[in-house]
Amino acid sequence: MFHTILCPVDTAEPGLETKALSVARQLAAESGASITLLAVVPDMPVMAAEYLPADFHANQMSEAEQTLKDLAVKSDLPQDKVQTRVRLGRPYHEILEEAEASHADLIVMASHRPRLATYLLGSNAAHVVRHAQCSVMALRPEAA
């Protein structure tokens, strides 16, 4: 059914990805698909970048890579079927780019509950759902 599942993870919001990782693991087990975990480090505006250390982005990307590897182990993902990727840029844009580059046939991602700002500006999940060339499963966290 699926060959490649892309699972974007927001490393700035620990715990939000739990449901998405669980669903991705289950779908991969049923279909034999590989899973690509993706973290996107937001690019800083030029004005802010001049106040940051020269290795700021490199450190952020290295930390994100380690977080993805830790999540793969913690989530009991099959290590022979998991890849990790870290990109720099706008989250929704990089998710769409990675989906195309990895030939993903499914994106499984967490989504926030809508807030006023989300309705006005749109969320990353909403952008991905609207523009992805493959199927997208956007999962909300359990109600509190």
Backbone hydrogen bonds, N-H to C=O, Kabsch-Sander energy under -0.5 kcal/mol:
donor,donor_aa,acceptor,acceptor_aa,energy
5,I,34,S,-2.9
6,L,4,T,-0.5
6,L,106,L,-2.9
7,C,5,I,-0.5
7,C,36,T,-3.2
9,V,38,L,-3.5
11,T,9,V,-1.0
13,E,10,D,-1.7
16,L,13,E,-1.7
18,T,15,G,-1.1
21,L,17,E,-2.8
22,S,18,T,-2.0
23,V,19,K,-2.4
24,A,20,A,-2.7
25,R,21,L,-2.5
26,Q,22,S,-2.1
27,L,23,V,-2.8
28,A,24,A,-2.5
29,A,25,R,-2.2
30,E,26,Q,-2.0
31,S,27,L,-1.9
32,G,28,A,-2.3
33,A,28,A,-0.6
34,S,3,H,-2.8
35,I,81,K,-3.1
36,T,5,I,-3.0
37,L,35,I,-0.6
37,L,83,Q,-3.0
38,L,7,C,-1.7
39,A,85,R,-2.1
40,V,9,V,-0.5
41,V,39,A,-0.5
41,V,87,R,-3.2
48,A,45,P,-0.6
49,A,45,P,-2.4
50,E,46,V,-1.2
51,Y,48,A,-1.7
52,L,49,A,-1.4
56,F,53,P,-1.8
59,N,55,D,-2.6
60,Q,56,F,-2.4
61,M,57,H,-2.7
62,S,58,A,-2.2
63,E,59,N,-2.5
64,A,60,Q,-2.2
65,E,61,M,-2.2
66,Q,62,S,-2.1
67,T,63,E,-2.3
68,L,64,A,-2.4
69,K,65,E,-2.1
70,D,66,Q,-2.5
71,L,67,T,-2.5
72,A,68,L,-2.4
73,V,69,K,-1.7
74,K,70,D,-2.9
75,S,71,L,-2.7
76,D,73,V,-1.5
77,L,72,A,-2.5
79,Q,77,L,-0.6
81,K,78,P,-2.4
82,V,79,Q,-0.7
83,Q,35,I,-2.4
85,R,37,L,-2.5
87,R,39,A,-2.4
89,G,41,V,-2.2
94,E,90,R,-2.7
95,I,91,P,-2.5
96,L,92,Y,-2.0
97,E,93,H,-2.3
98,E,94,E,-2.6
99,A,95,I,-2.4
100,E,96,L,-1.9
101,A,97,E,-2.8
102,S,98,E,-2.7
103,H,100,E,-0.9
104,A,99,A,-2.3
105,D,4,T,-2.2
106,L,4,T,-1.0
107,I,135,S,-2.1
108,V,6,L,-2.7
108,V,106,L,-0.5
109,M,107,I,-0.6
109,M,137,M,-2.7
110,A,8,P,-0.5
111,S,139,L,-2.5
119,Y,115,R,-2.1
120,L,116,L,-2.0
121,L,117,A,-3.0
122,G,117,A,-0.6
122,G,118,T,-2.1
127,H,123,S,-2.2
128,V,124,N,-2.5
129,V,125,A,-2.9
130,R,126,A,-2.2
131,H,127,H,-2.0
132,A,128,V,-2.3
135,S,105,D,-0.9
137,M,107,I,-3.4
138,A,136,V,-0.6
139,L,109,M,-3.1
139,L,137,M,-0.6
